[in-house]
Amino acid sequence: MFLPLKTQLRKYLRVFATGLSFVVFGVSALAVGIVFRGIDLLPLSNRTKKNWIKSTIHIGCMYYVRMMRFIGLLTYHFDTQSISAFTCSNPSQGAVVVANHPTLLDAVYMLAAHKNLTCIVKSALSRNFFTATIVRLAGYLPNDAEAFMDIAVTKLHNGENLLIFPEGTRTKNDDKLDFKRGAANIVIAANCPIIPVFVTCTPRTLQKGAKWYNVPSSTPLVTLTAMPPLALSDCIDVKKVRTLQYRHFTSFLSAYYREGLSKIVQ
């Protein structure tokens, strides 16, 4: 069955705009990396440099998302006030910000919505020509870093909020979320609050395994919904042995997301 001509034309324009947005992202990442190398040479404290760089990344991601909205690639609604409220009330205590991962650009959306996030990134990004400088100077944490857990706990105790996608990769079906133990390891080691964020994209686009040019015929709506912080003791019995805590927390988180996402997408 053929789509109406007007619908086909809109889809072709969206394919072109998608390709253009990827080009803009790559060129911007390269330019930002060069600028950040210059900032790294300034006689400023590492903390000041990192704060500048995080603010720049936040602003850059925000304008990138706005550009995608302007050229018709998406609409969005970011409700992340609970992260800001937690940061203001607990400036010396970081939280693990957990998000599900339905699309390729979820980290960009999260960084656009809030600037006080330290990403846990795949090791490949710390070696990538375009992103390695950004990862290092922003203080992001590669998932294969030496003494990873000690560094993560220190960052949380210093007031940084760690962003992690427990699935480790994009998931096609919200009712079949497969959370890994990474988030549980960090939360239990640091005994820190957890801020769940539900990410939805309707209709889905840029899914795992899909070609970038397979765009939906209608404009996707991306939403971020941050829930109030959870204490570890709200989720599991913290008196049990660590091995059981890891397993129980991961199971709790998976069930929490399946239930929460089912309500949001209804």
C-alpha positions in Angstrom: 0.0 0.0 0.0 1.5 3.3 -1.1 1.6 6.4 1.1 -0.1 9.6 -0.1 2.3 11.8 -2.0 2.4 14.5 0.7 3.2 11.9 3.4 6.0 10.4 1.2 7.4 13.9 0.7 7.4 14.6 4.4 9.2 11.3 5.1 11.9 12.0 2.5 12.4 15.4 4.0 12.8 13.9 7.4 15.3 11.4 6.1 17.3 14.3 4.7 17.0 16.2 7.9 18.2 13.1 9.9 21.3 12.8 7.8 21.9 16.5 8.2 21.6 16.3 12.0 24.2 13.5 12.1 26.6 15.6 10.1 26.0 18.6 12.4 26.6 16.4 15.5 29.9 15.0 14.1 31.2 18.4 13.1 30.1 20.0 16.4 31.7 17.2 18.4 35.0 17.7 16.6 34.8 21.5 17.0 33.9 21.2 20.7 36.8 18.8 21.2 39.2 21.4 19.8 37.8 24.2 21.9 38.0 22.0 25.0 41.7 21.3 24.3 42.2 25.1 24.4 40.3 25.4 27.7 42.5 22.6 29.1 45.5 24.9 28.6 44.1 27.7 30.7 45.6 28.3 34.2 42.4 27.3 36.0 41.6 24.6 38.5 40.4 21.3 37.1 37.1 21.7 38.9 36.5 25.1 37.2 37.4 23.6 33.8 35.1 20.7 34.3 32.2 22.9 35.4 32.7 25.1 32.3 32.9 22.1 30.1 29.8 20.4 31.6 27.8 23.7 31.2 29.0 23.9 27.5 27.9 20.3 26.8 24.5 21.0 28.4 24.0 24.1 26.3 25.2 22.4 23.2 22.9 19.4 23.6 20.0 21.7 24.4 20.5 23.7 21.2 21.0 20.5 19.2 17.7 19.1 20.4 16.0 22.4 19.6 17.6 22.3 16.1 16.1 18.8 15.6 12.7 20.2 16.7 13.0 23.2 14.4 13.8 21.0 11.3 10.9 18.7 12.2 12.7 15.6 13.4 11.0 15.5 16.8 9.0 17.2 19.5 9.9 16.9 23.2 8.8 17.3 26.7 11.4 17.1 29.5 10.1 16.9 33.1 13.3 16.6 35.2 12.5 18.9 38.0 13.1 16.2 40.7 16.8 16.1 39.6 17.1 19.9 40.0 15.3 19.7 43.4 17.6 17.0 44.7 20.7 18.8 43.5 19.7 22.1 45.3 18.7 20.3 48.5 21.7 18.0 48.6 24.7 19.8 46.9 27.3 17.5 48.6 25.5 14.2 48.0 25.3 12.8 44.5 22.7 10.4 43.1 22.7 7.7 40.5 20.4 8.9 37.8 19.0 5.8 36.0 17.3 5.9 32.6 16.0 3.3 30.1 17.5 3.4 26.7 15.0 3.2 23.7 16.8 5.4 21.2 20.3 6.4 20.0 20.2 9.9 21.4 19.0 9.3 24.9 22.2 10.6 26.5 21.9 13.8 24.4 18.4 14.3 25.7 19.4 13.8 29.3 22.4 16.2 29.0 20.1 18.8 27.3 17.6 18.5 30.2 20.2 18.8 33.0 23.8 20.1 33.3 24.8 18.5 36.5 25.2 14.9 35.2 28.4 12.9 34.9 28.0 10.2 32.3 29.2 6.6 32.6 30.2 5.9 29.0 31.2 3.0 26.9 35.0 2.6 26.7 34.9 3.2 22.9 33.8 6.8 23.5 37.0 7.4 25.6 39.1 6.3 22.6 37.0 7.8 19.8 38.6 10.7 17.8 35.5 12.9 18.1 34.6 12.2 21.7 37.8 11.2 23.7 38.7 14.8 24.7 35.1 15.6 25.7 34.9 12.5 27.9 38.2 13.2 29.6 37.8 16.9 30.3 34.1 16.6 31.4 35.1 14.0 33.9 32.9 11.3 32.4 33.7 7.8 33.6 34.5 5.0 31.0 33.0 1.7 32.0 36.3 0.0 31.7 38.3 2.5 33.8 40.8 1.1 36.3 39.4 1.3 39.8 36.0 2.1 38.3 34.0 1.4 41.4 36.2 3.5 43.7 36.1 6.4 41.2 32.3 6.2 40.9 31.8 6.2 44.7 34.2 9.1 45.1 32.3 11.1 42.5 29.0 10.5 44.2 30.3 11.4 47.6 31.7 14.6 46.1 28.2 15.6 44.9 28.3 14.5 41.3 25.3 12.8 39.8 26.1 9.7 37.8 24.0 9.0 34.7 23.8 5.3 33.8 21.7 3.3 31.3 21.4 -0.1 33.1 20.5 -1.9 29.9 23.9 -1.1 28.5 22.4 -0.8 25.0 19.2 0.2 23.3 16.2 -2.0 24.0 13.4 -2.5 21.5 10.6 -3.6 23.8 9.8 -1.8 27.1 8.2 -5.0 28.4 11.4 -6.9 27.9 13.9 -4.7 29.7 17.1 -6.5 30.4 18.9 -4.5 33.1 22.5 -5.4 33.9 24.0 -5.3 37.4 26.1 -2.1 36.8 23.7 0.3 38.5 23.2 -2.1 41.4 26.9 -2.3 42.0 27.3 1.4 42.2 24.2 2.2 44.2 25.0 -0.5 46.8 28.7 0.4 47.1 27.9 4.1 47.6 24.6 3.7 49.5 23.3 6.7 47.5 19.9 7.8 46.3 18.5 6.7 43.0 16.6 9.0 40.6 14.7 7.0 38.0 14.0 8.7 34.6 11.6 7.2 32.2 12.5 7.9 28.5 9.8 7.4 25.9 9.8 8.0 22.1 6.5 7.7 20.2 6.7 6.5 17.5 10.0 4.9 17.9 13.0 6.0 15.9 16.8 5.3 15.9 16.2 2.0 17.6 18.9 -0.7 17.9 19.4 -2.5 14.7 17.4 0.0 12.6 18.9 1.9 9.7 19.2 5.7 10.4 17.1 6.4 7.4 14.2 4.3 8.5 12.3 7.2 9.9 8.7 7.1 11.0 6.0 8.8 8.9 5.0 11.0 11.8 7.1 13.2 14.1 8.2 11.4 17.2 7.5 12.8 20.7 10.4 12.3 23.1 9.6 12.6 26.8 11.8 12.4 29.9 10.0 11.9 33.2 12.2 12.0 36.3 10.7 10.5 39.4 11.4 11.5 43.1 14.6 10.0 44.5 14.5 6.6 46.0 16.6 5.4 49.0 18.3 2.0 48.6 16.3 0.8 51.7 13.1 1.7 49.9 14.0 -0.8 47.2 15.5 -3.8 48.9 16.4 -5.3 52.3 19.9 -3.8 52.9 20.6 -6.3 55.7 21.0 -9.1 53.3 24.4 -10.2 51.9 25.8 -8.1 49.1 25.3 -10.8 46.4 21.6 -10.9 47.2 21.3 -7.1 47.3 22.8 -6.8 43.8 20.3 -9.4 42.4 17.3 -8.0 44.3 18.0 -4.4 43.3 18.4 -5.3 39.7 15.1 -7.2 39.7 13.4 -4.3 41.6 14.6 -1.8 39.0 13.5 -3.9 36.1 10.0 -4.4 37.5 9.8 -0.6 38.5 10.6 0.4 34.9 8.3 -2.1 33.3 5.4 -0.9 35.5 6.2 2.8 35.1 6.6 2.7 31.4 3.4 0.7 30.9 1.5 3.5 32.7 3.2 6.3 30.7 2.6 4.9 27.3 -1.1 4.1 27.9 
